[in-house]
Amino acid sequence: MKKGLASLPKTHLHLHFTGAMRPETMRALALEQGTRLPAHLLEQDPLTVPADARGWFRFQRSYDAARTLVRSETVMRRIVREAAEDDAAEGSVRLEMQVDPTSYAPWVGGLTPALEIILDEAKEASKATGVEVAVIVAASRTRHPLDARTLARLAAQYAGDGPGEVVGFGLSNDERVGETSEFSAAFRIAKQAGLAAVPHGGELLGPDSIRQVVGHLGPKRLGHGVRVSEDPVLLQRLVEEDIAFEVCPTSNVSLGVYPSRSDVPLRTLLDSGATIALGADDPLLFHSRLVDQYQIAKNDHGFTTQELAVLARGSIDASLASESKKRLWRAGVEEWLAKQ
């Protein structure tokens, strides 16, 4: 079935830039640069770590270690190209890659060059692989809200809906840090430029945090959002407001949010009528890519072939692509379904 799932047209809407790096690329870069990486980053599968030893701190330490390897335009382009190639192999027709250019700016001459390198390679990778690669610029909760405004103004200059363009504005990192309301000005700037709001929320924290994100940032999609299942009334409200959920099951388990893959509330969200877009989040750290998330839906949650097609359609509907492309991809899902 995994091979069959790779032929199912789908979009990939939750993938972080450094977290998209191939493990073999990370090892090669570390060798080239003479960098010694933490043993757990090289060897351990996060799902074999006891649940009480998982968590954000361990994840962030690993992510930061991998990010230190991204020190040139060449490496930045390599990450984008390889991510597009990997998505193409898994039936992804569109990738909306999330990046905060702040971390890479010192190595390439500033924020603008950092973003332009990624956008340029996204356009080239789209031509080479057939996967539309668009970009979401994401601010970090760990930095000052004024930094988020700077990023929003930068993102606005490259707004569009096609390959190599900025399609959305996000807010990532530890959702327990910072006041959500203080980032609202940045999101207003982004929205005025036509960018969709796609902040993280509802993974490490529960319904109250989601209410803050929805109330202050006005999202079109929620990065994760799974903890909304703890409040059926709020869940129904978000469904009625057509806010989609970028659900990353392996991430949820790897970070200790849920003890096992079967505990992720995928069925609850689907049965509520929510639009769901499965994502891999950070495959470098979680050792699980896009098709694996569909496999989890099938094996751990009992999703039927029809329901897997619903997930694929949901990912297409939730994407920020043009309507003409969405129609084409939806037709591809129907063709896939007819062959099953």
C-alpha positions as CSV (number, residue, x, y, z in Angstrom):
1,M,0.0,0.0,0.0
2,K,2.9,2.4,0.7
3,K,3.8,2.3,-3.0
4,G,0.2,3.0,-3.9
5,L,0.1,5.9,-1.5
6,A,3.1,7.4,-3.2
7,S,1.1,7.6,-6.4
8,L,-1.8,9.5,-4.6
9,P,-1.6,13.2,-5.6
10,K,-1.3,15.3,-2.5
11,T,0.2,18.5,-1.3
12,H,2.8,19.0,1.5
13,L,2.0,22.0,3.6
14,H,4.1,21.6,6.7
15,L,7.8,21.1,6.1
16,H,10.5,23.2,7.7
17,F,13.6,24.2,5.8
18,T,16.4,22.7,7.9
19,G,14.2,19.8,9.0
20,A,13.8,18.9,5.3
21,M,17.5,18.0,5.0
22,R,18.3,14.4,4.1
23,P,20.1,12.6,6.9
24,E,22.8,11.6,4.4
25,T,23.2,15.2,3.5
26,M,23.6,16.2,7.1
27,R,26.3,13.6,7.6
28,A,28.1,14.7,4.5
29,L,28.1,18.3,5.5
30,A,29.3,17.5,9.0
31,L,32.2,15.6,7.6
32,E,33.1,18.3,5.1
33,Q,33.0,21.0,7.8
34,G,34.6,18.9,10.5
35,T,31.6,19.3,12.7
36,R,30.8,16.7,15.4
37,L,27.1,16.2,15.7
38,P,25.4,14.9,18.8
39,A,25.1,11.1,18.8
40,H,21.3,11.2,19.3
41,L,21.0,13.2,16.1
42,L,22.9,10.6,14.1
43,E,21.6,7.4,15.6
44,Q,18.3,7.5,17.6
45,D,14.9,7.1,16.2
46,P,12.8,9.6,18.3
47,L,10.0,7.1,18.6
48,T,12.2,4.6,20.4
49,V,12.9,7.3,23.1
50,P,10.7,6.8,26.2
51,A,7.8,9.1,26.2
52,D,8.9,10.9,29.3
53,A,12.3,11.6,27.7
54,R,10.8,13.3,24.6
55,G,10.0,16.9,24.4
56,W,10.7,20.3,22.9
57,F,14.1,20.9,24.5
58,R,15.6,17.7,23.0
59,F,14.0,18.5,19.6
60,Q,15.2,22.1,19.5
61,R,18.8,21.1,20.5
62,S,18.8,18.7,17.6
63,Y,17.4,21.2,15.1
64,D,19.9,23.8,16.2
65,A,22.8,21.4,15.7
66,A,21.7,20.6,12.2
67,R,21.1,24.2,11.3
68,T,24.7,25.1,12.1
69,L,25.6,23.1,8.9
70,V,23.7,25.5,6.7
71,R,26.4,28.1,6.0
72,S,26.4,28.8,2.2
73,E,24.2,29.4,-0.8
74,T,25.2,26.0,-2.2
75,V,23.9,24.2,0.9
76,M,20.7,26.2,1.0
77,R,20.0,25.4,-2.6
78,R,20.8,21.7,-2.0
79,I,18.2,21.5,0.8
80,V,15.4,23.0,-1.4
81,R,16.3,20.8,-4.4
82,E,16.5,17.6,-2.4
83,A,13.3,18.4,-0.6
84,A,11.5,18.8,-4.0
85,E,13.0,15.6,-5.3
86,D,11.9,13.7,-2.2
87,D,8.4,15.1,-2.4
88,A,8.2,14.2,-6.1
89,A,9.0,10.6,-5.2
90,E,6.1,10.6,-2.8
91,G,3.4,11.9,-5.1
92,S,3.4,15.4,-3.8
93,V,2.3,17.9,-6.4
94,R,3.0,21.0,-4.3
95,L,5.3,21.8,-1.5
96,E,4.9,24.9,0.7
97,M,8.2,25.0,2.5
98,Q,8.5,27.1,5.7
99,V,11.6,29.1,6.5
100,D,12.8,31.8,8.8
101,P,15.7,33.3,6.8
102,T,17.1,35.0,9.9
103,S,19.3,32.0,10.8
104,Y,20.9,31.8,7.4
105,A,21.2,35.5,6.6
106,P,24.7,35.9,8.2
107,W,26.2,33.4,5.8
108,V,24.9,34.9,2.6
109,G,24.9,38.7,3.1
110,G,21.6,39.4,4.8
111,L,17.9,38.6,5.1
112,T,17.0,39.5,1.5
113,P,19.7,37.4,-0.1
114,A,18.8,34.5,2.1
115,L,15.2,34.6,1.1
116,E,16.0,35.2,-2.6
117,I,18.3,32.2,-2.7
118,I,15.5,30.0,-1.4
119,L,12.9,31.5,-3.8
120,D,15.2,31.2,-6.8
121,E,16.0,27.5,-6.1
122,A,12.3,26.8,-5.4
123,K,11.5,28.0,-8.9
124,E,14.3,26.0,-10.4
125,A,13.4,22.9,-8.4
126,S,9.8,23.2,-9.5
127,K,10.9,23.1,-13.2
128,A,13.2,20.2,-12.5
129,T,10.9,18.0,-10.5
130,G,7.4,18.9,-11.5
131,V,6.5,19.7,-7.9
132,E,5.3,23.3,-7.3
133,V,7.6,24.6,-4.6
134,A,6.3,27.8,-2.8
135,V,7.6,29.4,0.4
136,I,6.1,30.4,3.7
137,V,8.1,32.9,5.6
138,A,7.9,32.2,9.3
139,A,8.8,34.4,12.3
140,S,9.9,32.9,15.5
141,R,8.2,33.2,18.9
142,T,11.6,33.3,20.5
143,R,12.5,36.6,18.9
144,H,11.1,40.1,19.4
145,P,7.7,40.8,17.6
146,L,9.5,43.7,15.8
147,D,11.6,41.1,14.0
148,A,8.4,39.5,12.9
149,R,7.3,42.8,11.3
150,T,10.6,43.0,9.5
151,L,10.1,39.5,8.1
152,A,6.5,40.3,7.1
153,R,7.6,43.3,5.1
154,L,10.2,41.3,3.4
155,A,7.8,38.4,2.6
156,A,5.3,40.9,1.2
157,Q,7.8,41.9,-1.5
158,Y,7.7,38.4,-3.0
159,A,4.0,37.6,-2.6
160,G,2.3,35.3,-5.1
161,D,0.8,31.9,-5.4
162,G,3.1,30.1,-7.8
163,P,6.5,28.4,-7.6
164,G,9.3,30.4,-6.2
165,E,6.9,32.9,-4.6
166,V,5.9,33.6,-0.9
167,V,2.4,32.4,-0.3
168,G,2.0,32.7,3.4
169,F,3.3,34.0,6.7
170,G,3.8,31.8,9.8
171,L,4.8,31.9,13.4
172,S,6.8,28.9,14.6
173,N,9.1,27.7,17.4
174,D,8.1,26.9,21.0
175,E,4.4,28.0,21.3
176,R,4.8,28.4,25.0
177,V,7.0,31.4,24.5
178,G,5.9,35.0,23.8
179,E,2.5,36.7,23.7
180,T,0.5,35.8,20.7
181,S,-1.2,39.2,20.5
182,E,2.1,40.9,20.1
183,F,2.6,39.3,16.7
184,S,-0.7,40.5,15.3
185,A,0.9,43.6,13.7
186,A,3.2,41.4,11.7
187,F,0.3,39.3,10.5
188,R,-1.7,42.4,9.5
189,I,1.3,43.5,7.3
190,A,1.4,40.1,5.7
191,K,-2.3,39.9,5.1
192,Q,-2.4,43.4,3.4
193,A,0.1,41.9,0.9
194,G,-2.2,39.0,0.2
195,L,-0.3,36.4,2.2
196,A,-2.2,33.7,4.1
197,A,-1.8,33.4,7.9
198,V,-0.4,30.0,8.7
199,P,0.9,30.1,12.3
200,H,1.7,27.1,14.5
201,G,-0.7,26.4,17.4
202,G,-2.3,23.6,19.4
203,E,0.5,21.1,19.6
204,L,2.4,21.8,22.8
205,L,-0.5,23.8,24.3
206,G,-4.2,23.2,24.3
207,P,-7.5,24.9,23.3
208,D,-6.8,28.2,25.1
209,S,-3.7,28.7,23.1
210,I,-5.6,28.0,19.9
211,R,-8.2,30.6,20.8
212,Q,-5.4,33.1,21.2
213,V,-3.9,32.2,17.8
214,V,-7.3,32.3,16.0
215,G,-8.4,35.5,17.7
216,H,-5.2,37.5,17.2
217,L,-3.7,36.1,14.0
218,G,-6.7,35.1,11.9
219,P,-5.2,31.9,10.4
220,K,-6.3,30.2,7.2
221,R,-4.5,27.1,8.4
222,L,-3.2,26.0,11.8
223,G,0.2,24.4,12.1
224,H,-0.7,21.2,14.0
225,G,-3.9,22.3,15.9
226,V,-4.5,18.7,17.1
227,R,-5.1,19.8,20.7
228,V,-8.4,21.4,19.6
229,S,-9.8,17.8,19.9
230,E,-9.9,18.6,23.7
231,D,-12.7,21.1,23.1
232,P,-15.4,19.9,20.8
233,V,-17.1,23.3,20.7
234,L,-14.0,25.0,19.6
235,L,-13.3,22.3,17.0
236,Q,-16.7,22.8,15.5
237,R,-16.2,26.6,15.4
238,L,-12.9,26.2,13.5
239,V,-14.5,23.7,11.1
240,E,-17.3,26.2,10.4
241,E,-14.7,29.0,9.9
242,D,-13.0,26.7,7.4
243,I,-9.6,26.8,9.2
244,A,-7.6,23.8,8.0
245,F,-5.3,21.7,10.1
246,E,-1.7,20.8,9.2
247,V,-1.5,17.5,11.1
248,C,1.9,15.9,11.6
249,P,1.4,12.6,13.5
250,T,5.0,11.6,13.9
251,S,5.9,15.0,15.2
252,N,3.1,14.8,17.8
253,V,4.5,11.5,19.1
254,S,8.1,12.4,18.8
255,L,7.6,15.5,21.0
256,G,5.7,13.5,23.6
257,V,2.3,15.2,22.9
258,Y,0.7,11.8,22.5
259,P,2.2,8.5,23.7
260,S,1.6,6.6,20.4
261,R,0.6,7.2,16.8
262,S,-2.9,5.7,17.5
263,D,-3.5,8.4,20.1
264,V,-3.2,11.3,17.6
265,P,-6.8,12.5,17.1
266,L,-6.9,12.1,13.4
267,R,-10.2,10.3,13.4
268,T,-11.8,12.9,15.7
269,L,-10.7,15.7,13.3
270,L,-11.9,13.8,10.2
271,D,-15.3,12.9,11.7
272,S,-15.8,16.6,12.6
273,G,-15.6,17.6,9.0
274,A,-12.2,19.3,9.4
275,T,-9.9,19.9,6.4
276,I,-6.7,18.1,7.1
277,A,-3.4,18.3,5.4
278,L,-0.9,15.7,6.6
279,G,2.7,16.9,6.9
280,A,6.1,15.5,7.8
281,D,7.2,18.6,9.7
282,D,10.9,17.8,10.2
283,P,11.7,14.4,8.6
284,L,15.5,14.9,9.4
285,L,14.7,14.6,13.1
286,F,11.6,12.4,13.0
287,H,12.8,9.9,10.4
288,S,9.4,9.9,8.8
289,R,8.3,11.5,5.5
290,L,5.0,12.5,3.9
291,V,3.8,9.1,2.7
292,D,4.6,7.7,6.2
293,Q,1.9,10.0,7.6
294,Y,-0.7,8.5,5.2
295,Q,0.5,5.1,6.2
296,I,-0.1,6.0,9.9
297,A,-3.6,7.1,9.0
298,K,-4.2,3.7,7.3
299,N,-2.4,1.4,9.7
300,D,-2.9,3.1,13.1
301,H,-6.3,4.7,12.5
302,G,-8.0,2.4,10.1
303,F,-8.6,4.9,7.4
304,T,-10.1,3.4,4.3
305,T,-9.0,4.0,0.8
306,Q,-11.8,6.5,0.4
307,E,-10.8,8.3,3.6
308,L,-7.1,8.5,2.4
309,A,-8.4,10.2,-0.7
310,V,-10.3,12.6,1.5
311,L,-7.1,13.5,3.2
312,A,-5.3,14.1,-0.1
313,R,-8.2,16.3,-1.3
314,G,-8.0,18.2,2.0
315,S,-4.4,18.9,1.5
316,I,-5.1,20.2,-2.0
317,D,-8.0,22.3,-0.8
318,A,-5.9,23.8,2.0
319,S,-3.0,24.7,-0.2
320,L,-2.4,28.2,-1.4
321,A,-2.1,27.2,-5.0
322,S,-4.2,28.6,-7.9
323,E,-7.7,27.3,-8.3
324,S,-6.9,25.9,-11.8
325,K,-4.1,23.8,-10.3
326,K,-6.3,22.6,-7.5
327,R,-8.9,21.4,-10.0
328,L,-6.2,19.5,-11.9
329,W,-4.9,17.8,-8.8
330,R,-8.3,16.9,-7.5
331,A,-9.0,15.1,-10.7
332,G,-5.8,13.2,-10.2
333,V,-7.1,12.0,-6.8
334,E,-10.2,10.7,-8.5
335,E,-8.2,8.9,-11.1
336,W,-6.1,7.3,-8.3
337,L,-9.2,6.3,-6.4
338,A,-10.7,4.7,-9.5
339,K,-7.7,2.4,-9.8
340,Q,-7.7,1.1,-6.3
